[in-house]
Amino acid sequence: MSSLRIRPTQPQDIDVLLRLQAQVYPTIPPWRRDQLAHQLEVFPQGQLVAELNGRLVGCASSLVILWDEWADEHTWNEITSSGTFDTHNPQGFTLYGAEVLVDPRLRGQRIGHALYEGRRKLCKALNLRRIIACGRLPGYHRVAHEMPIELYAKKVLWGDLIDPVLSFQLKEGFRYCGVVHGYIPEDIESGGHAALIAWINPDHEPSRPTGLQAAALAESRSPA
Ligand SMILES: CC(C)(COP(=O)(O)OP(=O)(O)OC[C@H]1O[C@@H](n2cnc3c(N)ncnc32)[C@H](O)[C@@H]1OP(=O)(O)O)[C@@H](O)C(=O)NCCC(=O)NCCS
């Protein structure tokens, strides 16, 4: 029987993650070791991997942001501070999904679902208001000569077309909020565009601080 486990990323996972990313995105510049190491320092709870029978087969990485600062158009490099997550802000209410990927040989086995479930659990545990992400639209290149990106995204919503990423995210309960242009310019398949998506935490309690805000407050009050 196979066993799937979602667990926090460890520094010793970085080599395997770099290999997996290069496999998944042969045309997009891969993350660097120092970026991944920095993400783990900045926000360890936000970095998750999927392990199938003890083998690392996917990951989901996130940071917390002040969404109001980014709600207008932004690029992946801007919002993630070039993949370092230096834009992580413990005062924020928004868990921002910077990456999710699954080993290409193991797609369709609900590994992506388990990673998204791990993210939703984290969002709830930290009493954050929502998860926001900008998802690639890798099916667009097939029809780019026929329609603008906005119509493509709508056709995916209407069920006329299937996009390998947006269709997955809609199944996962995310709402489509529009197109972000030039999000990852190197992403040829998506024409550089992305779909802004959001999931609202049904358990968010606005009267309570978020887990990160409470931790920062406790730290500021503890004697030096
Ligand atoms: C997107 C991705 C993470 C999905 O992972 P996955 O493990 O194959 O997805 P799952 O098997 O968990 O699928 C969950 C649900 O989404 C649906 N889904 C997944 N891929 C789909 C596709 N290509 N088309 C339609 N539906 C899809 C599944 O049918 C499943 O539905 P169900 O709840 O009815 O069973 C994976 O395809 C991937 O790594 N893509 C490349 C990296 C990438 O572009 N990531 C996005 C960055 S923004």
The ligand as a MOL file (V3000), in Angstrom:
LIG
                    3D

  0  0  0     0  0            999 V3000
M  V30 BEGIN CTAB
M  V30 COUNTS 48 50 0 0 0
M  V30 BEGIN ATOM
M  V30 1 C -1.0270 21.4980 -11.0350 0
M  V30 2 C -0.4510 20.2480 -10.3670 0
M  V30 3 C 0.2820 20.6390 -9.0820 0
M  V30 4 C -1.6240 19.2940 -10.0140 0
M  V30 5 O -1.1180 18.1900 -9.2900 0
M  V30 6 P -1.7720 16.7290 -9.3680 0
M  V30 7 O -1.1800 15.9200 -8.2610 0
M  V30 8 O -1.6610 16.1780 -10.7370 0
M  V30 9 O -3.3140 17.0490 -9.0690 0
M  V30 10 P -4.3450 16.1000 -8.2820 0
M  V30 11 O -4.2110 14.6950 -8.7640 0
M  V30 12 O -4.2110 16.3120 -6.8190 0
M  V30 13 O -5.7470 16.6970 -8.7550 0
M  V30 14 C -6.7110 17.2970 -7.8870 0
M  V30 15 C -7.9740 17.5430 -8.6910 0
M  V30 16 O -7.6760 18.4190 -9.7790 0
M  V30 17 C -7.9780 17.7930 -11.0200 0
M  V30 18 N -6.9100 18.0270 -11.9930 0
M  V30 19 C -5.5850 17.8760 -11.8080 0
M  V30 20 N -4.9340 18.1040 -12.9630 0
M  V30 21 C -5.8890 18.3840 -13.8900 0
M  V30 22 C -5.8520 18.6750 -15.2690 0
M  V30 23 N -4.6960 18.7110 -15.9280 0
M  V30 24 N -7.0130 18.9050 -15.9010 0
M  V30 25 C -8.1960 18.8370 -15.2540 0
M  V30 26 N -8.2990 18.5630 -13.9270 0
M  V30 27 C -7.1560 18.3320 -13.2700 0
M  V30 28 C -7.9980 16.2960 -10.7170 0
M  V30 29 O -8.8510 15.6130 -11.6090 0
M  V30 30 C -8.4970 16.2490 -9.3000 0
M  V30 31 O -9.9160 16.3140 -9.2960 0
M  V30 32 P -10.8110 15.4340 -8.2690 0
M  V30 33 O -10.7860 16.2670 -6.9970 0
M  V30 34 O -12.1510 15.3880 -8.9050 0
M  V30 35 O -10.1180 14.1320 -8.1030 0
M  V30 36 C 0.5050 19.4810 -11.3360 0
M  V30 37 O -0.1540 19.2710 -12.5500 0
M  V30 38 C 1.8210 20.1830 -11.6210 0
M  V30 39 O 2.8080 19.9790 -10.9170 0
M  V30 40 N 1.9010 20.9920 -12.6800 0
M  V30 41 C 3.1580 21.6300 -13.1250 0
M  V30 42 C 3.6430 22.6920 -12.1780 0
M  V30 43 C 2.7790 23.9150 -12.2410 0
M  V30 44 O 2.5470 24.4980 -13.2910 0
M  V30 45 N 2.3030 24.3280 -11.0530 0
M  V30 46 C 1.4420 25.4780 -10.9210 0
M  V30 47 C 2.2380 26.6570 -10.5610 0
M  V30 48 S 1.1960 28.0770 -10.5670 0
M  V30 END ATOM
M  V30 BEGIN BOND
M  V30 1 1 1 2
M  V30 2 1 2 3
M  V30 3 1 2 4
M  V30 4 1 2 36
M  V30 5 1 4 5
M  V30 6 1 5 6
M  V30 7 2 6 7
M  V30 8 1 6 8
M  V30 9 1 6 9
M  V30 10 1 9 10
M  V30 11 2 10 11
M  V30 12 1 10 12
M  V30 13 1 10 13
M  V30 14 1 13 14
M  V30 15 1 14 15
M  V30 16 1 15 16
M  V30 17 1 15 30
M  V30 18 1 16 17
M  V30 19 1 17 18
M  V30 20 1 17 28
M  V30 21 1 18 19
M  V30 22 1 18 27
M  V30 23 2 19 20
M  V30 24 1 20 21
M  V30 25 1 21 22
M  V30 26 2 21 27
M  V30 27 1 22 23
M  V30 28 2 22 24
M  V30 29 1 24 25
M  V30 30 2 25 26
M  V30 31 1 26 27
M  V30 32 1 28 29
M  V30 33 1 28 30
M  V30 34 1 30 31
M  V30 35 1 31 32
M  V30 36 2 32 33
M  V30 37 1 32 34
M  V30 38 1 32 35
M  V30 39 1 36 37
M  V30 40 1 36 38
M  V30 41 2 38 39
M  V30 42 1 38 40
M  V30 43 1 40 41
M  V30 44 1 41 42
M  V30 45 1 42 43
M  V30 46 2 43 44
M  V30 47 1 43 45
M  V30 48 1 45 46
M  V30 49 1 46 47
M  V30 50 1 47 48
M  V30 END BOND
M  V30 END CTAB
M  END
